[in-house]
Amino acid sequence: MANTFRESLREFRNRAEITQEDLALRSGVSVRTIRGIERGERTNPRADTARQLADALHLSADERREFFALAAGPELVDPAGDGPAVPPRPAVPRQARQPDHLALAAEELATGVGIRLRREYEHQQMHDPFPLPVRWTRVHGEVSDHLDNIDAPTTGDRANQVDLVGDFSEITELYRRLPTGRLVVLGPAGSGKTMLATRMTLSLLEDRERAHPVPVTVNVASWDPTRTRFRDWLSGSLIRDYPGLARTTPGGLTLSATLVGTDAILPVLDGFDEIAPGLRGPALRALNRAKLPIVLTSRPAEYDEAVSLADVLTAAAVIRLDTLTPGDVAHYLPRATRRNLGSAPGVDARTVWYPVISEMTAEGPGYAGGNVATALRTPLMVSLARAVYSDTPGRDPADLLDTGRFPESTDIEEHLLASYVPTMYTDRPATGAHRDFGLDHVLRWLNYLARHGTTRHESGIAWWGLGSTVPIWARAVLVGLVCTVTVALTVILVGVPLSLIAYGATEESFTKAVSLQSVSGLLNGVGAGVPLGLLYGLVHRFRGPTPVPSRVRLRLGRGRHPGAIPLSQVRTRMATAFAGGLALGAAMGLVIEAVTRTALVPILQATAAFGGVFAVAAAVAVGFVSWFESPADADAAASPVDSLKANRDAVLTQMLMGGLTFGLVVAVGTYAVEDVTLPVLRILASRLTNGEFSYSGDPTHGAGTGIVSGIVAAFAYAMILTAWGQWLILARLWLPLTGRLPWRLLTFMEDAYDRGVLRRSGPVWEFRHERLQHHHAQTGPEPAGNHSHDPPVGA
């Protein structure tokens, strides 16, 4: 008989001649858990875990008694048989056994969430040199549900009532003891709510078993419960952050919608207080209609207000984060101080904090010490104080005791917020391919980004949303101008060579071709730019302010790829494209012909011809491209830059395939209309009116029209309907041109991330903290004039 449970498990597994992975598949217990047990890293497994392993190993009755005795002692009874077992303990809700494709998707999601959170946890230095202590106490009263609904929702047994009093390290175990799996975490700004949610999610992932839902941290600030149901919003958020979940299941739903619909997701909703004020009450009511485990973080005042307008979060325990004590700060800041701060030889650099600490921790602290203790009562302020003073040579934290500069604790907080960005840029050199930006420029750009997010009631800085606060009419004019210039240049660059091919490459023909094509380019540019500008305005007025990144990529090959969009959706897209092409072609034909003709019949003929050809071409191109669509790779949104590049590649491929198809159909359609249909109609009309008709065709006209139309259609699609097009025309052109953002925007954003000013949340950037964003949103006037030039390197 083995001496320990881990030896017993390894012995039975080896006897069965199966690997840890095989045992995980048979039992439903995660490989991580099995590996941890056999390494001795996990002890006292749950009853259901031991039972699943015993069933998968096909143990006899005697072997089961041995197995469970080693798990938790011989006096306990096996709930699945007559042998001893581990006593059951409450856990997060378990799901019914999932089909293999859903179980695999859940495992992939769990891995992706863990990698992303762990990377951000390390980047934000939450563990360096050790996590700040975060303690909490349970909140009763009007913001919490009845105790019976929280602790014993079905049996009425209050014996296992959860007493939520503890610290940071115990959050996961305490959460597992909640029968409902619902928890509300309240705390003031900077109190560590996001840090706690991150730690808890990582801990749940590390100990997750296959039957448990996948915890996913999601910022809930962008949710509008009056427009989108919670499960639909959650599904869309998961697809935004993890594009691989856009794959469709045999039932036609996306993997994201299926996982959410089967309660295989544990949403950890961070930033409830950042939801627009009028929407928090409806949000709470919507969450109560969704019967699934939820973890929610919020500032107390905003949650109290939502409860007064709606109701408490049903069956949810409520905890309030406690503030840090002076002792906590005294224990942390000296140990987090760099050793090379320029102290005298033999003097410990940590002593720079001793004057402040002595004032803070003295019995009956004085006015100055009390101010500092009050200011440094949250992890956010302590981390800012560390960055400004502990990590920066030449800074003396004793300055914080100057009551002349800082008469109130709020003045110290504002000082730390205002000092953080200058410290990060003046005392931290640029690394890698990044560059040093002038501090004045950095502050102006960050102020704009902060105001942009505040205006949109969002904490995240989505690359596809930059510039969306510019009025729609201004964006429509900008799109119209850009399209006009692009079409005019395209007509000239394509038309002149084709004319030379058709009529000979002489000096006279070249001059004539340039002059004619210049006029044609101007007419076509206006004819395309005006309708496209109007179309942009209409699309973004009624469809939504900004298009979101594409969640697909194009894969050529035989047959359709798994997860491709249903044929019914392809047909719907083609019908929509037909109507759009008809309207756009008719508008372009009307504008172009109205400028060059005065007779009504030719104008109507050209309008109908343009509309019909464009309608067919648009439907064929959209159908062709849609046929080869499949979901994007799972890691396409691993970071904002990855998301941008993936969307750019997808859009360029769609432009190439769609533009070629559109141009080919237009070329054929133009030939059929102008060289066949219209001449026949005009011959018939001339005979009916006893007139004469002669036709001299242009052999290059159809080809030229097809090439130009294909380029115009591809460009219009990108500018009007894609996230990358919005990024290109607004974030890479208009905003740098007006001085709101730098020309090298991606370099600037990634540099700010490396310096710790920004953080990543899937495909979006966020300020290090909401308070830092609000500080910069209220700092300085809106930039005026043209500051389009970046400062010189090293400025």
MARKOLMAR-307857 format. One record per residue (C-alpha): x, y, z. Coordinates in steps of 0.5 Angstrom, whole numbers, plus 500, padded with zeros to 3 digits. Layout:
BEGIN
XYZ...
//
This chain:
BEGIN
500500500503507498504512504501518501495520497500522491504516491497512491495516485501515481501508483494507480495511474502507472498500473493503468498505463495512462499519462496524466493527460489521459487521466485528465480526459477520463476524469474531468480533473484538470491536468494542472490539478493532477500534476500538482497532487503528484508533485505534492503541491496540492493536498487534501483534494475535494471529495468530488475530485478524489471520486472522479479520479477513483472512478477514472482509475476503475478502483476496486472497493478495497482500493477506494478505501485505501485511496480515500484514507490517504486523501483525508483520514480513515474516519471519513466516509466516501460519499460515492461508496462505502470507503473513507473520503474527503469531506465535501467543501463548497465550491464555485458552481459546476457545470454539466459535462460539456461536449468536447468542442466546448470543453476544449474552447473553455480550456483554451480560454482559461489558458489565454486569460491566465497568460494575459493576466499574469503578464499584466500582474507582473508588468504592474509590479503587483508582486514587487517586492511583495503584494500590499496587504488588502483586508476587507470586512463584510457589509450588512444592511441596505446594500446586501441581500438577506443572509439566508439568500447568501449563505444557504439559498436553498436549504435554509441551513445557516450553519455554514454561514460565511464570515467574510473577514480576511486579507488578500491571500484568502480571497479565493478560498473565501469566495469558494465558500459562497454557495451562490458564487456571487460577490460584490467588492466595494472600495474607494478609488485606488483601494485595490479592487482591480488588483484583488480581482486579478489575484482572485481570477489567477488563483481560480484559474490555477485551481480550476477543474474542468467542470468549473466555469472559466473566470474572466475579468471584464471591464464593465464600463462600456455596457449599456443595459438598456440596449444590450442584454447582459449575456449578449454584451458579455459574449461580444466582450469575450469575442473582442478580447479573444477572437477565437471564440467567434468560431461557430458551433454546429448549432450556428452560435458562436463559441462565446455565446454558447459558453456564456449561455451554458454558464461556463463563464464566471464574469469578474466585472471590474469597474461597475462605478464607471458605467454611465450614471443613469445606467447603473440601476438598469445594470443591477436589474439586468444582472439579477435577471442573469442567474449565474455567478458574478464577481463585481467591483465598485466604488461604494457611493456609486453602488449605493446609488444603484441599489437605491434605484434598483435593488441589491445584487441578489444572493451576493455577499458584499465586502468592503476593502479596508484602507491601509494602516500607517504600519502597512505603509511603514512596512512596505515603502522602505523595503520597496526603495531602490538601493542606489538612490545616492545615499552616503556610503554605508547608509541604508537607502531605506532610511529616506522614508524614516522621517515620514514614517516616524511622523505617520506612526507616532502616537497621536501623529501631528498635522503633517504626519496625519495628512501623509497617513490619510493620503497613503491609505490606498494601494494606488497612492502608495504605488505612486509614492513609491514611483515618485520617491522610492524608485527615483534618485534625488527625491526626498519624501520628507517633502510630503511633510511640508504643510505649506505646499500640502495643507490637506491630504488631497493636496498630497494625492494631487501632487502624486498624481501630477508627478507620476507621468513627469517622473516616468518620462524624465527619470526613465530613459526610453528602451528598445525601439522607442524614443524620448518624447518631449514632456510637454508633448507627452502631457498634451497627448495624454490629456487628449487620450484621457478626455477622449475616454472620459467623453465616451464614458470608457476607461479603455483606449480602443485604437479603433475608437480614436477620433470618434469624438470628432463630430460625424459631419466633420468626419463625413467631410474628411472622408469625402475629401480623402475619397475625392483626392484618392479617386482623382489620382487613381483615374489619372494614374490609370487613365493616362497609360491606358489612353497611351496604349489605345491611341499611341505614345506620342507627345501630342497624345500624352498631353491630350491624355493628361488634360482629358484624364485630369478633367475626368479624374476631377469629375469622378473624384467629386462624383465618388467623394460626395456620395461616399462622404454622405454614405459615411455620415448615414452609416455612422449616424444610424449604424453606430459611431465606430466600426469594431475590429473584424473578427475574421480572416480569409483562408483560400482553399477547397471547401469552406473552413470550420466556423465559416459564416452560415450561407444564410448570412452570406445571402443576407450580406449579398442582398445588403450589398446589392442595395448599397451598390445600387444606391451608390452607383446611381448617386455616382452616375447622377453626379458625374452625368449631371455635370457633363450633360444637360439632357434628362434622358442620357442622365437617367440612362447613365444613372440606371447603368451605374446603379445596376452595374455597381449593384451586381458587382457589390453583391458578387464581391461581397459573396465571394469574400464572405465565402472564404471568411473564417474566425480570426486566430485565438491570439489575434487580440493578445494586445492592442498592437496585435489586434490592429495588425490582425485587423489591418491584414484582414482588411487589406486581404478583403480589399484585394479580393473584393476590389479585384472581383468588383473591378472585374464585374464592373469591367464586364458590366460596363462593356455589356452596357456601353458597348451592347445595351446602350448602343442598341437602345440608342439605335432604336430611339434614333429610328423611332425619331427618324434621327441618325446614330453613329457609335465609336467605342473606346476599347480601353473604357471598360478596362479603365472603368473596371480598374478604377471602380475596383480601387475605389470600391476597395478604398471606400469599403476600408474608409467607411466600414472597417475599424482599420480605415477609421484608424488610418484616416482619423488616428493616423492623419487627422488627429496628428495633423491637428496636434492631438496625437503624435504621428508615431502613435503606436510607438508612443502608446507602447512606450507609455505602456513600458513606462507604466503609464498605460496598461493593456486590457486585451485589445485596448489600452487603459491608464494605469488607474482611473484616477490618473485618467481623470486627473489628466482629463481635467488638466490643461485646455484642449490643444489649439492650432497645428502642433503636428511635428513630434519633438526631436529625439531626446528633446
//
